[in-house]
Amino acid sequence: MNSEEKPQKVSILVLTRNEEAQIERCLSSAAWADEILVVDAMSSDHTREIAEAPGRAYSGKVRFVSRLWSGFRDQRNFALEQASNDWVFFLDADEAVSPELRERLTSLMKMPGGPPYRYYKVRRKEYFLGKPIEYGIWNPSYQDRFFHRSGVRYVNEVHEYPVFPQPPQSLHEPILHSPEFSIEKFLDKMNRYTSIEASDRFRQGQRTSAFKLVFAFPAMLYKNYFYYQAYRDGYHGFVISLLEGVSRVVRHMKMWQLEQRENRKK
């Protein structure tokens, strides 16, 4: 048996920071992998104890590495370098591998020489307050998650993504996002992401305006609710549309704030 015919192994890579509420669900769904590498940003809760606890489905598979947080891009690139296997699958701490996806991935890894393609997007099933979300700008959601790491690096700080040498294929069996994704979690994520987005756009020379501050919210609300048909998700779709509108205008407000700070320095 030559090296290309040997069974291929896969590492599931998970970034964490104070994820005690959901890390067991995530790791349990990854127990089929050959390695689970957890790159933890110095959690102050029980994330490490849960990840290294004995008697769990994933016990013996987890390798826990602590590293100061340096941004999504850097953390993911560090995880790529630390993985024991060339085939990797990135799984967020608030996600789980569905049984259907587990079966698909294990069958791909058993193929002679491994999966037929080197790069894959994977569908993510979105939830909001326990309800599956089928429409709006959250769908369809395909993420660059499963690939051969050779020559791949992540770029961009917000909505970071890996640069593939060739277009990826798609896997339709889903990753399951957290069913408990809530308004509070959306707002927390929004606050962190809009700060980074505003800073990046400001450094690139982009500026906001009174027009954008006024119309960012209604434009995003209309786009999500009507154009992307979020209304078909009922009241949940309407609330998501409101939240996405808020997110868009908050980004513009933070860009305006940066402009004011720059003007004061001058």
N, C-alpha and C positions, 0 to 999 in steps of 0.2 A: 504493500500500500504506500503510494507516494504521499508527500505532504499535502497536496491538494485534495486527496481522497480521505484524509483523516477527518474524523468528526470535528466540526467546528464548535467552539465554545463562545459564550456571550457573557458580557458583563453588563449588569444594569446599574446605571449611575444615578444617584439621588443627591440633590443639594438640600441641605437642611439648615434651619436656624429657628430654634424654639418651636418644634413641630410635634410635641408630645401628644397632642389631641388627635393626630391623624397618621403618624408615622407607622403604627402597627398595621393599619389597613393597607398602606402602600407596600411595606416590606413583605407582608403575607402574600400579596398578589404577585410578588417577584420571586417567590421561593423556588420556582422551577429553574431559575437561571444558574449558571455555573459560579457566578460571583455577584454579590451585591456590594458595590462600593458607595459608602455614604461619606460625602464631603460636607462636614459640618462647620458652620461659621460661629464657633464658640458659643453654642447654646447654653443658656443658663437654667433651662428647665430639665425635664427627665428624658429628653430625646435620646441621649446616649444610652441610658440605662435600658430603655425599651428596645433600642436597636440591638443591644448586646445581651439581652435577656435570654437565659437558657429555656429550653422546652417549647420554643415557638417553631412554627413551620419553617422559618427562615434561619433558625439558629445554626451556626456553623458556616453560613454563606456570607455573612456580613463582615466587611472590613471597614472599620470606622477611622476616618482621618479628620483631624481638626485643622482648620485653616482660617485665619482672619478674613473677614469678608472684604473682597476687593472689586465687587461688581459681578453681575451675571456672566458677562463674557469671560472674565478671567477665571471665575470659579469653574465654569464649564470646560475651558481649555485645560485647567489644572486637572480636572477629573479625567479628561481624555488621556493625559500623560500618565496618570496613576493607574489606569485600568490594567488588569492582568491580561485581558484578551483584546484582540483587534476588532472583533464585532462588539458593538456597544449599543445600548438602548437607554436613552435618557427618560427618566420617570420623575415627575415632580412629586413632592411630598404629599400634596393633596389630591393625588391621582391613584388609580389602581388599574392593573392590567386585567381586562375582562377575560373570562374563560375562553371565549372565542379567539381573542387575540393570542392568548397563551398557546392554544393549540396550533394556530397558524405559525407563530414564531418557532415553536419547537419542531414543527414539520419542516420549516425552511432550513433550520440548523442541521437537520438530519440528512439533507440532500447531499449527494456526492459533491465534494468541493464547497459545500455551504450554499447560501442563498444565490439564486441566479443573477441578481443585480446587487450592486454594492451600496446603494442609497435608497432609503424608503421614507416617504411621508406616512404618518399614521393618523387616522381619524380620531378626534377626541369628542366624546359625548358630553355635552354641556348640561349643567343643572342649575336651577335657581330656586332656593327655598324648597328643595326636595322635588321639584318638578323638572322632568326632562324638557330641554328647550330645543325646538326643532327649526325655528325661523330667526329672522333678524340677522344682524351683522356678526353674531356669534357662530353662524353656520353658513356654509359648511366649514368646519374647523379641521384642517389637516396640518400636522406638526412634523418638522424634520427631526425624527427621533431615533430611527434604527438604521445603522450604517456601519461600514468598515471604516475605522478611524484613520487609516493611512492617508496622509496628505490633507486631512480635514482640520480646519480651525474655525472657531466662532468669531464673528465680527459684530459690531454695533453694541451699544450698552443697554438700550431699551429695546425690547422685542429682538433680542439677540438671535442670531441664526448661524448655522454652519454653512460654509461655502463648499459646495460639492463640485468636483471636476466635471460632472455631467448631470443632467436632470434626473431627479429621483423618481422612482415608481411609487405607487400608492397602495397602502393596506387599508381595507375598509372595516376590518374588525376593530372595535374601538378601545381606546383608553377611556376609562370612566373618571371624569372630573368629580370633585367632591359634591355629593348630594346636598351638603349643608352650606353650600356657597350662599352667602347672605348679603344683605344691604351693608352691614357693618364691615364685612370682609371686602366687599367691592370698594367702599369708601377708603378703607385702609390702603388697599392696593392702588387705588386711584391717586391718593395723596403722594405715595412714593414714586409712582411712574410719571405723573404729570410734572413733578419737580425735575426729574432727570430729562424728560422730553423737552421741557421748556429751556433748560440749560443747554442742551444739545442744539436746539434750533436757534437759540440766541447766539451761540458761538459760531454758528454757520451764517450769521448775518440776517436771519429772519427777524421780523418785527411784527407786532400786532397793531391793531387800529381800533378806533371806536366802533367802526362798522363790524369788525370781527367779534368784538366783545358783545355787541348787541345781538348779532345774528348767529353766533356759533351754536347757542343752545337750541333755538327753534329749527335751525337747519339740520342738526344732528338728530333731533327728535323726529322730524318728518322723514328723514332718510331711513332711519331704522324702522320706524313704525309702519310707514306706508311702502316705501320703495323695496325694503327687504322683508316686508310682510310680517313684522313682529306681532301685528294685531292677531295673527293666527294662533299665537301662544296665549291669547286671552289677557287677563289682568297682569300676569307675570311679564308678558311681552311689553305691555304699556309701561310698567315700572322700570324694566330694563332700558327702554327707550329714554325715559326721563333721566336715569342715572348716566347713560352714555352722553346725553346732552349736557349734563352737569360736568362730566369729565372733560368734555371738549372746551367749555367756557373757562373752567378752572385752569387749564393749560394756558389759555390766552391771558388770563389774569396774572399768572406767574411770569409769563414773558413780559408783561407790562411792568410788573414789580422789578424785574431785572433791569429793565430800561430806566426806571426811576433811580435805581441805585447807581447805575452807570452815570446818569446825568448829575447826580449829587457829587460824585467823585471828580467830575470835570469842573 
